[in-house]
Amino acid sequence: MNRVSFQKSIRKFSRRKTAAAGLVIVFAVVLLSLAAPILAPYDPINDTDYSSRVASPSSDHFFGTDEYGRDIFSRILYGARVSIVIATGAILVSSAIGTMLGLIAGFYGGITDGVLMRIVDGIMSFPPILFAIGLMSALGSNPTNIIIALAVIYTPLFARLIRGCVLSIKEKDYIDAVKVMGGSDLRLMIKHILPNCLSPLLIQFTTYFAYAILAEAALSFIGLGVPQPEPSLGNILYDGRQYMREAPWISIFPGMAIAFTVLGLNLLGDGLRDYLDPRMK
């Protein structure tokens, strides 16, 4: 894509208010989380002050403090970074493996398709969050294991998506033409089929990214996610569960951060769908 075409695409994308709003929200969340060491006024783990524990929002503590006197604003900034890193890792791994499985199953069909899709169906038969809880109970609570657990959950979804896309594309005339010209199976899959699956893949990437953030928050909330005292949005919510009456800000602000992030990702995904789907033009 040359510079003129790129600028034209950016202008078209920016005219879609939903997509632009989602992109701004996601960019802001990522920027704030990356700038946490600069923006956070306190250390999220070690700066404890029992004289100001469960303090309400003030000029010293914008979002108040928790039961240990730790600054909620600082913990949310660092916690958002942890949650985003985990969700990014899980979705990158699951999309890569799922795309590979979907390409192979859809392209070759037959026994290969049957075996791979039965494995996928077996994983998808479990309720996702319950399956994640079981995996975390077996693997142990740490960020790497959360990424593994979430990747196992979302890989079948990407595999199903890519398989369906491949099944519709491989019947096109130009695929038969490439076969006649002696194109290898790998060349067909990578150069001619996969690029035509990138639009739905990109849209679903943003959707499942939002799901992964919610899943990480859910696992951390029940004590199976990021271990204390390392902050994540889920375990900050968990910390505030017993102070909902006297100190609701401990749970309200991380809850708003999760909602804001998921809203941005959903808006971005909807905007990308409208932009990339030719039927929406």
N, C-alpha and C positions, 0 to 999 in steps of 0.2 A: 504494500500500500504506500503510494507516494504521499508527499506532505500535503498536497491540495485535497486529496481524498480523505486523509486523516482529519484535517481541519473541518471538512464538510461533515464527516461522521460525528465529530464532537459537537458541532452546531446542531445537528439533527437530534442527537441524544439530549443535549441541554434544553431543547425546546419541550421535552417531555417532563413536565413538572414533577411527576411522581418519581421518575428515575433520578432526576437532579436532586430532589429532596433526600432520597435514600442515600445517594452517593455522598452528599454533604454530611449527613448524620454519621455514616460509617467512617468517613474520612476523619471527622472530628473525634469520634471515639478512639480510633486507632492512634491518632496524633496525640491525644491526651494520655493514652496508656503508654505510648513510647516515651513521652516526655515526663513520665512519673518521677524519675530521679531529680528533675529540675523543678517541677511544679509542686511536689509533695512537701509541705512544710515540716513534716515530722517523719521519723523512721516508722514504717508500719508495724514493725515487730518489737523493736527494743525500746522505743520511747513510751514508757508507761508512767502514769502519774496517778497514783491512787487517791490523791487529794482532789482530783477533778474527774473521778470515775463517773460514768453515766451522766455527763454534763450535757446540757442542751446546746444547740447550735449558737455560736457566738463569733465575735471577731477573731478570737484565738483559735477556735475550732469550728470551721464553717459548717460541718455536718454533725457537730457534737462529738462525744467520745463514747467508747464502749465500757464494759464492766471492768476493764483493766486500765482505763484512762488513756487508751490508744486513740489517736485521731482517726475518725471514720473517713474523712475526706482522703487522707493519705492512703488508707487501706483500700478504699474503692479504686483509686488510681492504679495501685499496684495489683489489686485483685482483678481489675479489668484486663490488665496485661496478661496475667496468668490464664484467665479464662479464654482470651483470644488466641493465645499461643496453643493451648490445648485443643480448642475447636479447629484451628487452622491445621494442626498436625493430623488430627483425626480425619478431617475432610480430604486433605491432600492424599493421605494413605489410602483411604477408602475409595476415592475417585480414581486413583491410579490402578489399584487392584481390580476394582469393579469394571473399569473401562476395558482392561485387558481381558477379563473373563467374558464380558459382554461381546467383545469383538470376536473372540474365538468361538463362543457358543453360537452367535448369530451367523458367522461366516461359514462355518463347517457344518452346522446342523447335525442331524442324525443322532448317533449315540453320544457324540461329544456334547451336543446341546442338551440331550436328555440327562446325562450324568451331572453336568455343571448346574443346570437349572433345578434339579432335584436337591442338590446341596444348598443352593440359594433358597429354595422353598422351605427346606428344613430350618434354616436360620430364621427366615421371615415368619415362621409359624409361632415363634415365641414373642410375647409382648416385649417391645424394645427395652423399656426401662427395667422390666423384671430381668431380662437377659443381661443387661448391663450390671444390675445389682449382683446377679450370680457370678458374673465374670470378675467383678471387683472383689467380691468375697473370697474368690479363689486366688486371685493374683496379688491382692494387697493394695493398700491405698497409697498411691503416688502418681504424679502427673504422667509418667510414661505409661503406666498401666491404664490410666483413664483414656489416653489416646488409643491404646490397643483395644480396649473394650468398645469404645465408640466406633472405631474403624470396623470392627467385626459387625456391628449393628448396621452401619450405613453402606458397607460394600455391596450387599445384595441389591439395595435400591439402585445404586449406580449400574450394577450389572444388568438388571432388568431394563433400565432405561436405554442403555447402549445396545443391548440385544435387539430390542424392538426397532431402534433406529437402523441398525445394520440389516435386519430382515427386509425393511422397506427399500433400502438403498441398493442392496446387492442385486436386485432384480432389474435395475436400470440398464438401458441399452449401452451406455458408455462403459459400464463394468464388463459387459460381454465383449466390448471392443478391446478393452485392455487385456482381457484373457486371451483373445485371438492373437493379439500382438506379442504374446509371450510374457506378459507381466506376472511376476511371482505373487504368491498368496500374501506374503509380508508387504510387498509393494502396494498391492490392492488395498489391504487393510489400513496401512499407515498413510499412504499418500492420497488415496481416492475415496475411502469410506470414512475414516475417522474425521477428516476436516468437516464433513457434512453433518457430523454428530456434535460438533462443538457448541452450536447455539443452544440446544436443549441441555447439554452438559453444563454450560455456564449458568444457565437459569437455575437448574437444580442445585448447583454448587452453592449459590447464595441462600437458597431455601434450606438446605441441609446444614449449612453453616449456622443459621439461626437455631435450628433444632439441636445442634451440638452444644451451643452455648446454654440452652435451656437444660439439656441432659446433664452437662457438667455441673450446673448450678444445683440440679436435683440430687445428684450423687453427693456433692459436697454438703448439701443441706442435711442429708441423713447420715453424714459421717463416713461415707465411703469414697469421698473424692480427695481433694487436696488436703493433706493433713495439717492440723494446727501446729505452730502459729502462722504458717505461711498463708497470706490472704488470698482468697478468691471470692467472687461475688456470692457464690453459694454458701460458703462457710461463714461469711459476714452475716448473711441472713440467718444462718443457724445460731450464731452468737446472740442475735437479738430476739430470738423466739420467746425467751422467758422474761423479757423486759418490754413486751408490747404495750402494756398499760402505762408504766411510768416513763419509758424511754422509747417511744415508737420510731424515732429517727434512726435507730440502729438498724432497723429492718426496712424502713421506708426508702432511704436513699440508695442502698444497693439494689432494692427491688426496682426502683425507677431506672437505675443504670442498666439493668437487664432488659427491662421493657423498652427503653430507648434504643438500645443496640439491636434488639430483635425487630423493632419497628423499622429501623433504618434498613436492615437487611431485607425485610419483606417488601418494602417500598422499592428498593433497588432491584430485587428479583422481578417484581411486577413490571417495572419500567423496562428492564431488559427483555422480558417476554414480549411486550408491546413493540419494542424497537426491532427485535430480531425476527419475530414471526411475520412472514409476508402477508398472512391473512389479516393482520391487524393494521396494515398500512392503508 
